[in-house]
Amino acid sequence: MKRSDIRHNLFEDAQAILVAPLFMAFAILLFRTAGLLAGGTVGIAFLVHYASGWPMGAVVFAVNLPFYLFAIRAMGWTFTLKTFISVSLLAIYTETLPGVIDVHAVNPVFAAIMGGFMAGVGLLMLIRHKASLGGLGVLAIYLQNTRGWRAGKVQMAADFVIVGAALLIRDPIGVGLSIVGALALNLVILANHKSGRYTGA
């Protein structure tokens, strides 16, 4: 079967872009209820949210704005448009989800692991439909394409800085559990996204 015969159609792309941010928004709800945070630009948004009290959804949207320029240059307009829509929906879902699901308390260990798994599933869906939730991952790809820097190392370094900064405003246990959540997220991606195994586009 030719690759052009198995490309995702518009409906398939649309459902991924609608559903994937909802998984991430639920992960954010679990993290926030447990006082945890994530990596990437969502992690930056968590830091700003915890430090300032500004609405999480609005911060997620604003933090991602500078990275669309890198997305256009590194990945093209189609990827960037899908990513912009995904991030916009994530911002909306993040603010509206607490109004339909009332989570008073959650075990922090469960929140870290389950939140990481759900975030990983959401990101995996977007990866398979040539989209993302923007941010530092796009910058990492841009630097890899233009400077030859390994995207994985750039992303890891950025996440290290974010986690380090979190120690200034969150307790060490919460930060440690946030790392567990990041590991759970990456486990989902590593186990389910292997080069050449999935050919949908």
Beta strands, then each sheet from edge to edge (+ up, - down):
end
